Amino acid sequence: MTSLVPLTVALPFLAAAALAAFGHFLHPVIDDAVALVAAAGTTGLCVALVVGTADAPIQYAFGGWEPRHGVVLGIEFSVDPLAAAIAALAALLATASLLASWHYFDEAGHLWSVLVLLFLGGMVGFALSDDIFNLFVWFEVMGVSAFALTAYRKDEPGPLQGALNFAILNSIGALAFLVSIALLYGRTGGLNLAQIGHALTGPPDRLVVVAFVLLLLGFLTKAGAIPFHFWLADAYSVAPVPVCLLLSGVMSDLGLKGIERVYWPIFSETFAGHEVTVRSILVAVGVATMTIGAIMAFLQANLKRMLAFATVSQIGLVLIAGSLLTADGVAGSTLIAVAEGLVRGGLFLCVGVIVTALGDANELRLHGRARHMRVTPLLFLVGVLGLAHLPPFGPFLGVSLVEKGADSLGWSWLSPVIMVSSAIVAAALLRAGARIFLGLGEPGDPALVSLQRPETAGEEEPSEDAGRSRRLTFMAAPASCLLVVAFGLAFAPDLAGHAIQAAERVVDPAQHAVAVLERQPPPPQGPRPSYSPALSSYLYAAGSVLLTLVLAAAGLHRRRVSRATGRVAARVAAAGADRLTALHSGAIGDYVTWQTVGGAILGGLFALTLT
């Protein structure tokens, strides 16, 4: 099993190199097939690692450079089931993206496949790396590929502007990450996560706190958490649908999994005694992200921009889960990231079908125009129910673990917050689907039109007749597969128990340090915990679905609701929505300012409470 570890990054990179060198001389079908086989093979390798590390994690030293006397000499991967699951998600979504884009970018030939494979290799390496500098390297490989994929339609201003915002803000985050690495290396003389954590003893000082805040700034920017999220909607709304599938489905979650990846081995012991502070600050950021993202999603008329803000909201949920700093929370964050990533990927492909068939992504202009569709409405509804956490499917299991972890900390108030935010996101999509596929509701809604920024050229996919049927098939098929896998996770035997057991190893940094630095196998764990969601989780999920239906109906008949609630309430709501939307101006200077303010606030809070 150990020999499979390096292949997870070698396979996509070697395939990308081969296509870059020889793809120009091959038939496009061969280029596409090679890329698809490489991505599917990487998926199989990662799934094999999920299963193969169930009993014990794998430590892999590249080049045979094993640790000596507690010093890590080379580059290492640390593979556990949760990290391998995120890598498998990335590989599966890359496979779906390549299939959905089959002949989609014929004018660019093999270069599209090269970029996707580089992006895949960066994501897998980031998920498995146990070295903080190599996390940065994978971070940049992933980022540069993502910038290029976002601006793939380089002749149109929209993708270039979205990619520019994406690149500038994420480059600032990457620079903060790099400075943090320099501080930690200067203090400890190590780059391996376990070695750095072993060298940091005693209570945190100012340097450690600054390093931690800079790491957070880099990862939260990559994830798109509030207030570092402004680039996300601009990039997702103009990127081609196969790119949105990757960005929304996994890249944002990787930023948050990066926080988990470094927090437990490096900072958890030096922050011992300060868990309540760290938990409170990060959960507050998560709640703000989840709530504001949900509200912004409900205010959108453009489907791609709506799904972008839905991604922001669900990133908040994953951040809340990981920030509970419990095994239940870590397990729940991974299950949610995987299930919701698959659902969002399926929904973006459904939007791709709509745009390719009808040439538009605006729910108001598409009112009733998709009545002839049969499969896509069903897939869209399935995805919406998944985001509403319909039990027992999709993300419900992970959300129930988060609710269990919150209850154990006395934070039961988180459950209704999660319920309401999830319902708002699902309601926005259900409202759009009802308008587009069934022709329900008011044909126009000035509130949505006035709140939406002018649509940027380049966000729509080609809709000409030639090859349209083939593109529709290549999008609908992977959308169906992603949603089936997301919902089928609920039937995996004792999935939650396996996730909790793997998370218990993650939250034990001492055991991880012994495994890495001394190469001692971990002691056998006790019996695998058995888990089934509590009745309260089912009730909250039912409440989420019911509230989704109510809010979607209200969105379809907004004028009637406004008359019923009164002019004052309607004006207050409209004024608040206008102010919130105005913040998303599209001006890069505004976004950098908010990124700076957010970093200063985080730094101030941690400096005041940890030192």
Protein Blocks (a to p, Z undefined) as FASTA:
>chain_A
ZZmmmmmmmmmmmmmmmmmmmmmmpcfklmmmmmmmmmmmmmmmmmmmmmmmmmoccddd
ehhiaceehiafbdcddddfklmmmmmmmmmmmmmmmmmmgoklmmnommmmmmmmmmmm
mmmmmmmpccfklmmmmmmmmmmmmmmmmmmmmmbmklmmmmmmmmmmmmmmmmmmmmmm
mmmmmmnopabfklmmmmmgcjddfklmmmmmmmmmmmmmmnopafklmmmmmmmmmgcf
klmmmmmmmmmmmmmmmmmmmmmmmmmmmmgoilmmmmmmmmmmmmmmmmmmmmmmmmpm
bfklmmmmmmmmmmmmmmmmmmnopaklmmmmmmmmmmmmmmmmmmmmmmmmmmmmnopa
bfklmgoklmmpmklmmmmmmmmmmmnopafehjllmmmmmmmmmmmnopamlmmmmmmm
mmmmmmmmmmmmmmmmnopajfbdfklmmmpccddehiaccfbfghklmmmmmmmmmmmm
mmmmmmmmmmpghklmmmmmmmmmmmmmklmmmmmmnopacddddddddddddfklmmmm
mmmmmmmmmmmmmmmmmmlmmmmnojklmmmmmmmmmmmmmmmnopaklmmmmmmmmmmm
mmmmmmmmmZZ
